Amino acid sequence: MTGGRAPKRKGDAFERAVVAYLCSHGFPYVERAYGAGRPDDRGDLDGLAGFVVEVKAHRAIDLAAFIDEAVVEARASGAVPLVIAKRRGRPVEDAYVVLRLCDLPAVLGAVSEEEAP
């Protein structure tokens, strides 16, 4: 394994920052998911129903690989795969949120249903 423990610490810190941000913005049940790498891995965050979320704090942003990982983890549950990728040198609220275009209608449909009278 390259990089030692520093990359893991940075990744863990970013996951905690994302959880704190989401909790303080109306998603009080979001928490870090534990057991990465297990056969039934369902992403890095729990508490966002309908989504499998991968949180990435890598030096280089590799959207294809990040999304592919989220898609594999979401496949069994039918959830929408989503990636939150850290922007280097920027605060957590400036992170990128990425999903595939084919998943956007499901997200927009959920938003529309919430707004319906």
C-alpha positions as CSV (number, residue, x, y, z in Angstrom):
1,M,0.0,0.0,0.0
2,T,1.4,3.4,-1.0
3,G,1.2,6.6,1.0
4,G,1.1,5.2,4.5
5,R,-1.6,6.3,6.9
6,A,-1.7,10.0,5.9
7,P,-4.1,9.5,2.9
8,K,-6.4,7.4,5.1
9,R,-6.5,10.0,7.8
10,K,-7.2,12.7,5.2
11,G,-10.0,10.6,3.7
12,D,-11.5,9.9,7.1
13,A,-11.3,13.6,8.0
14,F,-13.1,14.5,4.8
15,E,-15.8,11.9,5.4
16,R,-16.4,13.4,8.9
17,A,-16.5,16.9,7.4
18,V,-19.1,15.8,4.8
19,V,-21.2,14.2,7.5
20,A,-21.0,17.3,9.7
21,Y,-21.9,19.5,6.7
22,L,-24.9,17.4,5.7
23,C,-26.1,17.0,9.3
24,S,-26.0,20.8,9.8
25,H,-28.0,21.3,6.5
26,G,-31.1,19.2,7.2
27,F,-29.9,15.6,7.0
28,P,-29.5,14.7,10.7
29,Y,-29.4,10.9,10.2
30,V,-26.3,10.9,7.9
31,E,-23.3,9.0,9.4
32,R,-20.2,7.3,8.2
33,A,-20.7,3.8,7.1
34,Y,-18.2,1.3,8.5
35,G,-17.0,-1.9,6.9
36,A,-15.4,-0.6,3.7
37,G,-14.4,-3.5,1.4
38,R,-16.9,-5.9,2.8
39,P,-18.8,-8.0,0.2
40,D,-22.0,-6.0,0.8
41,D,-20.2,-2.6,0.8
42,R,-22.9,0.1,0.3
43,G,-20.8,3.2,0.1
44,D,-19.2,5.6,2.6
45,L,-22.3,7.2,4.1
46,D,-25.5,5.9,5.7
47,G,-28.6,7.9,6.3
48,L,-29.4,9.1,2.8
49,A,-32.2,6.9,1.7
50,G,-32.1,5.9,-2.0
51,F,-28.4,6.8,-2.5
52,V,-25.1,5.0,-2.3
53,V,-22.5,7.7,-1.6
54,E,-18.8,7.4,-2.2
55,V,-16.7,10.1,-0.6
56,K,-13.3,10.7,-2.2
57,A,-10.4,12.9,-1.1
58,H,-7.8,11.9,-3.6
59,R,-5.0,14.0,-5.0
60,A,-6.2,13.4,-8.6
61,I,-9.9,13.3,-9.4
62,D,-10.8,10.2,-11.4
63,L,-14.5,10.6,-11.9
64,A,-14.8,7.5,-14.1
65,A,-13.3,5.2,-11.4
66,F,-15.2,6.9,-8.6
67,I,-18.5,6.6,-10.3
68,D,-17.8,3.0,-11.4
69,E,-17.2,2.1,-7.7
70,A,-20.4,3.7,-6.6
71,V,-22.3,2.0,-9.4
72,V,-21.1,-1.5,-8.4
73,E,-22.0,-0.8,-4.7
74,A,-25.4,0.6,-5.7
75,R,-26.3,-2.2,-8.1
76,A,-27.7,-4.7,-5.5
77,S,-29.9,-2.1,-3.8
78,G,-31.2,-0.2,-6.8
79,A,-30.0,3.1,-5.1
80,V,-28.7,6.0,-7.0
81,P,-24.9,6.0,-7.1
82,L,-23.4,9.4,-6.1
83,V,-19.8,10.7,-5.5
84,I,-18.7,13.5,-3.3
85,A,-15.2,14.5,-4.4
86,K,-13.0,16.9,-2.4
87,R,-11.6,20.0,-4.2
88,R,-8.0,20.4,-3.0
89,G,-7.4,23.4,-0.9
90,R,-11.1,24.3,-0.7
91,P,-13.7,23.9,2.2
92,V,-16.1,21.0,2.3
93,E,-19.0,23.0,0.9
94,D,-17.0,23.4,-2.3
95,A,-16.7,19.7,-3.0
96,Y,-18.1,18.3,-6.2
97,V,-21.2,16.1,-6.2
98,V,-21.2,13.8,-9.2
99,L,-23.7,11.4,-10.7
100,R,-24.4,9.8,-14.0
101,L,-26.8,11.5,-16.4
102,C,-29.0,8.3,-16.4
103,D,-29.5,8.7,-12.7
104,L,-30.5,12.4,-12.8
105,P,-34.1,11.8,-13.7
106,A,-34.6,9.8,-10.5
107,V,-33.0,12.6,-8.4
108,L,-35.0,15.3,-10.2
109,G,-38.2,13.2,-9.9
110,A,-37.7,12.9,-6.1
111,V,-37.3,16.6,-5.9
112,S,-40.4,17.3,-8.0
113,E,-42.5,14.9,-5.8
114,E,-41.5,16.7,-2.7
115,E,-42.6,20.1,-4.2
116,A,-45.9,18.8,-5.5
117,P,-49.0,20.1,-3.6
